[in-house]
Amino acid sequence: MSFTVLIPARLASTRLPDKPLADIAGIPMVVRVAQRALLSGAARVVVATDSPRIAETCAAFQITTVMTRADHPSGSDRLAEACNLLQLGDDEVVINVQGDEPLIDPALINAVASLLADRLDCAMGTAAHAINTLADLHNPNVVKVVLDARNTALYFSRSPIPAARDAGGQAWWGTGSNLPPPLRHVGIYAYRTGFLRQFPNMPQAPLEQLEALEQLRALWHGHRIAVHITTDAPGPGVDTPEDLERVRQLFV
């Protein structure tokens, strides 16, 4: 199916200043992300930014950009404006790839894009993979998701879900168990463009505010999210100087 990858990028990070322009083996991070996305089946890959510096950097590497406003309160608002600037039709599919994922798997992008072709009942798609440690299950920075029988999201949380009442604090999954492992949410999203245009105008959901998870707004308002379960954990993202150094070492 035809789809467009949009990569929101701005210079507002406090933990890692100028993060999209961070050098990774001679290439700025946002360019690395776009180059990975170009290996997918996307019809086009576009960086959506409010920064002339990012736009100029991308242009030097022949990466397409679109200039968006600087006052957007969220990435979804920025993507919605980008869809309008690119004149995308309401039925077209957009994939949101974060600008701090220089090791994003092109196959994962394709898999998430294909969700909406198969699931006409869903307005969004995303991904998850199995959690294999209790530490990750209880880590609030690891977002969990629980699914129904058709791999549609029931809920996202920073808390350990599902809660295994009789597990005694131990892992209930693994060898000899017929119960599925908990799932870690992977922050890549597919949208039907018409829904993405509406999304920023939907009132924030109380659960979204409590969990600080924007995707709960869609569930709160009755929209469905299809989830692709990948067997491969995604490559490390970059949020801190330590993350950046770890990723740099992978390019040595």
C-alpha positions as CSV (number, residue, x, y, z in Angstrom):
1,M,0.0,0.0,0.0
2,S,1.1,3.6,-0.5
3,F,2.1,5.6,2.5
4,T,4.1,8.6,3.6
5,V,6.6,8.7,6.5
6,L,6.6,11.9,8.5
7,I,9.4,12.6,10.9
8,P,8.7,15.4,13.4
9,A,11.9,17.2,14.4
10,R,12.6,20.3,16.6
11,L,15.4,21.6,18.6
12,A,13.6,21.8,22.0
13,S,15.1,18.8,23.8
14,T,16.4,19.8,27.3
15,R,18.3,16.6,28.1
16,L,20.1,16.6,24.8
17,P,20.3,20.1,23.2
18,D,20.0,20.2,19.4
19,K,19.3,16.5,19.4
20,P,18.1,16.1,15.8
21,L,21.5,17.5,14.6
22,A,23.6,15.3,16.9
23,D,26.4,13.8,14.9
24,I,26.4,10.0,14.4
25,A,29.4,8.9,12.4
26,G,29.4,12.1,10.3
27,I,25.7,12.2,9.6
28,P,23.1,14.2,11.7
29,M,20.7,12.0,13.6
30,V,17.5,13.2,11.9
31,V,19.1,12.4,8.5
32,R,20.0,8.9,9.8
33,V,16.3,8.4,10.7
34,A,15.2,9.6,7.3
35,Q,17.7,7.4,5.5
36,R,16.4,4.3,7.4
37,A,12.8,5.3,6.5
38,L,13.8,5.6,2.8
39,L,14.6,1.9,2.9
40,S,11.0,1.1,3.6
41,G,8.2,1.0,1.1
42,A,7.2,4.6,1.7
43,A,6.2,6.6,-1.3
44,R,8.0,9.6,0.3
45,V,9.7,10.5,3.5
46,V,9.4,14.0,4.9
47,V,10.9,15.7,7.9
48,A,8.4,18.1,9.5
49,T,10.2,20.9,11.4
50,D,10.0,24.4,12.6
51,S,13.8,24.9,12.5
52,P,15.6,26.5,9.5
53,R,18.8,24.8,10.8
54,I,17.1,21.3,10.5
55,A,15.7,22.1,7.1
56,E,19.1,23.3,5.8
57,T,20.8,20.2,7.2
58,C,18.3,17.9,5.6
59,A,18.6,19.7,2.3
60,A,22.3,19.1,2.3
61,F,21.6,15.4,2.4
62,Q,18.7,15.5,-0.2
63,I,16.1,14.9,2.5
64,T,12.7,16.5,1.9
65,T,11.4,18.8,4.6
66,V,8.2,20.8,5.2
67,M,8.3,23.9,7.5
68,T,5.6,23.9,10.2
69,R,4.6,26.4,12.8
70,A,6.7,26.7,16.0
71,D,3.7,26.9,18.4
72,H,2.4,23.4,18.2
73,P,1.7,21.9,21.6
74,S,2.3,18.3,20.4
75,G,3.8,16.2,17.7
76,S,0.4,15.3,16.5
77,D,-0.5,18.9,15.8
78,R,2.7,19.3,13.8
79,L,2.0,16.2,11.8
80,A,-1.6,17.4,11.1
81,E,-0.2,20.6,9.7
82,A,2.3,18.7,7.6
83,C,-0.5,16.6,6.1
84,N,-2.3,19.8,5.1
85,L,0.9,21.4,3.6
86,L,1.5,18.2,1.6
87,Q,-2.1,18.1,0.5
88,L,-2.6,14.5,1.5
89,G,-6.0,13.0,1.0
90,D,-8.1,11.9,4.0
91,D,-7.8,8.2,3.0
92,E,-4.0,8.3,2.7
93,V,-1.8,6.6,5.3
94,V,0.9,8.5,7.3
95,I,3.5,6.8,9.5
96,N,4.9,8.9,12.3
97,V,8.6,7.9,12.8
98,Q,10.3,9.6,15.7
99,G,13.3,11.7,14.9
100,D,15.4,10.1,17.6
101,E,15.3,6.6,16.2
102,P,18.4,6.3,14.0
103,L,18.2,2.5,14.0
104,I,14.5,2.2,13.1
105,D,13.9,-1.0,11.1
106,P,12.4,-0.3,7.7
107,A,10.5,-3.7,7.9
108,L,8.8,-2.4,11.1
109,I,7.7,0.7,9.2
110,N,6.2,-1.5,6.5
111,A,4.5,-3.7,8.9
112,V,2.8,-0.9,10.8
113,A,1.7,0.7,7.6
114,S,0.1,-2.5,6.4
115,L,-2.1,-2.6,9.5
116,L,-4.5,0.0,8.3
117,A,-4.9,-1.8,4.9
118,D,-6.1,-4.9,6.8
119,R,-8.0,-3.2,9.6
120,L,-10.6,-0.9,8.2
121,D,-12.2,-0.6,11.6
122,C,-9.1,1.1,13.0
123,A,-8.0,4.7,12.8
124,M,-4.5,4.1,14.0
125,G,-1.8,1.4,14.1
126,T,1.3,0.9,16.2
127,A,3.6,-1.8,17.3
128,A,4.6,-3.8,20.4
129,H,7.1,-6.6,21.4
130,A,7.3,-9.0,24.2
131,I,8.8,-7.9,27.6
132,N,11.2,-10.5,29.0
133,T,12.2,-9.1,32.4
134,L,10.3,-8.1,35.5
135,A,12.4,-5.0,35.7
136,D,11.0,-3.8,32.3
137,L,7.4,-4.8,33.4
138,H,7.7,-2.5,36.5
139,N,9.6,0.3,34.8
140,P,7.2,3.3,34.3
141,N,9.4,4.5,31.4
142,V,8.5,1.3,29.6
143,V,5.0,1.7,28.3
144,K,2.9,-1.4,28.3
145,V,-0.1,-2.3,26.1
146,V,-2.8,-5.0,26.4
147,L,-4.6,-6.4,23.4
148,D,-7.8,-8.1,22.5
149,A,-8.1,-11.3,20.4
150,R,-7.6,-9.4,17.1
151,N,-4.5,-7.5,18.4
152,T,-6.5,-4.3,18.9
153,A,-5.3,-2.1,21.8
154,L,-7.4,-2.3,25.0
155,Y,-5.2,0.0,27.1
156,F,-1.8,1.5,27.4
157,S,-0.1,2.1,30.8
158,R,3.1,2.9,32.5
159,S,2.0,0.5,35.2
160,P,2.6,-3.3,35.0
161,I,-0.3,-4.6,32.9
162,P,-1.7,-7.2,32.9
163,A,-1.4,-7.7,36.6
164,A,-0.9,-11.4,37.4
165,R,-2.8,-11.9,40.7
166,D,-1.4,-15.4,41.4
167,A,2.1,-15.0,40.1
168,G,3.6,-14.1,43.5
169,G,5.7,-11.3,42.0
170,Q,7.4,-13.7,39.6
171,A,7.3,-13.8,35.8
172,W,4.2,-15.8,34.7
173,W,5.4,-16.2,31.1
174,G,8.2,-18.3,29.6
175,T,9.1,-22.0,29.4
176,G,6.2,-24.2,30.3
177,S,3.6,-21.4,30.4
178,N,0.7,-21.1,27.9
179,L,0.1,-17.5,28.9
180,P,1.4,-14.7,26.7
181,P,4.1,-12.3,27.9
182,P,3.4,-8.7,28.7
183,L,3.9,-6.3,25.8
184,R,6.1,-3.2,25.5
185,H,4.6,-0.5,23.3
186,V,6.9,0.7,20.5
187,G,6.4,4.4,19.6
188,I,5.7,4.2,15.9
189,Y,2.3,5.2,14.6
190,A,0.2,4.8,11.5
191,Y,-2.7,7.2,10.9
192,R,-5.4,7.6,8.4
193,T,-4.8,11.2,7.4
194,G,-8.4,12.2,7.9
195,F,-8.3,11.0,11.5
196,L,-4.9,12.7,12.1
197,R,-6.4,16.0,11.1
198,Q,-9.2,15.6,13.7
199,F,-7.0,14.2,16.5
200,P,-5.4,17.5,17.8
201,N,-8.9,19.0,18.1
202,M,-10.3,16.2,20.3
203,P,-10.5,17.1,24.0
204,Q,-7.7,15.6,26.1
205,A,-8.7,12.5,28.0
206,P,-8.4,12.2,31.7
207,L,-6.6,8.9,31.4
208,E,-4.2,10.6,28.9
209,Q,-3.4,13.3,31.5
210,L,-2.9,10.7,34.3
211,E,-0.6,8.4,32.3
212,A,1.0,11.1,30.1
213,L,0.2,9.0,27.0
214,E,-1.3,10.8,24.1
215,Q,-2.6,7.6,22.4
216,L,-5.1,7.1,25.2
217,R,-7.0,10.1,23.8
218,A,-7.9,8.0,20.7
219,L,-9.2,5.1,22.9
220,W,-11.1,7.5,25.2
221,H,-13.0,8.9,22.2
222,G,-13.9,5.4,20.8
223,H,-11.3,5.0,18.1
224,R,-9.5,1.7,17.6
225,I,-5.7,1.1,17.4
226,A,-4.4,-2.0,15.6
227,V,-1.1,-3.4,17.0
228,H,1.6,-5.3,15.1
229,I,3.6,-7.6,17.4
230,T,7.2,-7.7,16.3
231,T,9.6,-10.5,17.3
232,D,12.5,-8.1,17.2
233,A,13.1,-5.4,19.9
234,P,13.6,-2.0,18.2
235,G,17.0,-0.4,18.1
236,P,17.8,2.0,20.9
237,G,16.4,5.5,20.7
238,V,18.3,8.6,21.8
239,D,17.0,10.7,24.7
240,T,20.2,11.5,26.7
241,P,23.9,12.0,26.0
242,E,24.5,8.5,27.3
243,D,22.0,7.1,24.7
244,L,23.8,9.0,22.0
245,E,27.2,7.6,22.9
246,R,25.8,4.1,22.9
247,V,24.3,4.5,19.4
248,R,27.5,6.1,18.2
249,Q,29.5,3.0,19.2
250,L,27.2,0.9,17.0
251,F,28.4,2.9,14.0
252,V,32.2,2.5,14.7
